[in-house]
Amino acid sequence: MPSFDVVSKLNWSEVNNALDQAKREISQRFDFKGTGASIEKTDAGFVIAANADDRIKAVYDVLQEKLIRRKVSLKHFELGDPGPGPKGTRKVAVSVTEGIDTDKAKSIVKHVKDSKLKVQAAIQQDTVRISGKKKDDLQTAIADLRAQDFDIELQFVNFRD
């Protein structure tokens, strides 16, 4: 029975390249001199630090520009609230979400069932597996899911005949 998986994953090599490019640009740009602007990668995402909130926003804009240029979706990143940092600076955490959480997976399954296509959807941890008897039905399901906005970036992988 043909099937495919719906996932939401990041290409971490592209994210790391974009992060390196953003760090390089921040270190070279004149408007960031003396502001203590920096980006650090953590387990949960990134930490952006600078001496003012507007500089943090500018650093985040540079990071977003580099991510877009490398074709990484910004739906995976969420900017937190600025807080106090060391030595009177400000810092903010950028969280990175990967995978499909249970609520989103349920809404994807519900949408597939409501579409009246002859396919079945099943939640498997952080992916949704969609299977059907005909390859054409699966391709229609992919086109239908691409047309919807679930507030996450979806990829369709592991297509099996």
Secondary structure by P-SEA (a helix, b strand, c coil): ccbbbbbbbbaaaaaaaaaaaaaaaaacccccccccccccccccbbbbbcccaaaaaaaaaaaaaaaaaaccccccccccbbbbccccbbbbbbbbbccccaaaaaaaaaaaaaccccbbbbbcccbbbbbcccaaaaaaaaaaaaaccccbbbbbccccc
